[in-house]
């Protein structure tokens, strides 16, 4: 991601949003780990921002918390796609 993109970001990063949801959902890290099979240490490292989670773990966590990803601005995707196609020429 370009350096300037993070400055103009309207919404928090998905990982930051997920951390916030886990911290405020009222379910302990231990319970989430037990119910999902995600190691508690891995979950703690993710929540502290020290490590990421695998896509499989993210899928499991999202399903466990009944989350859905919503795109707020399809225009941003289109403009990014247009920029990529221009640089390929």
Secondary structure, DSSP 4 states (H G I P E B T S, - for coil): --HHHHHT-SS--HHHHHHHHHHHSS--HHHHHHHH---HHHHHHHHTTSS---HHHHHHHHHHTT-----S-HHHHHHHHHHHHHHH-
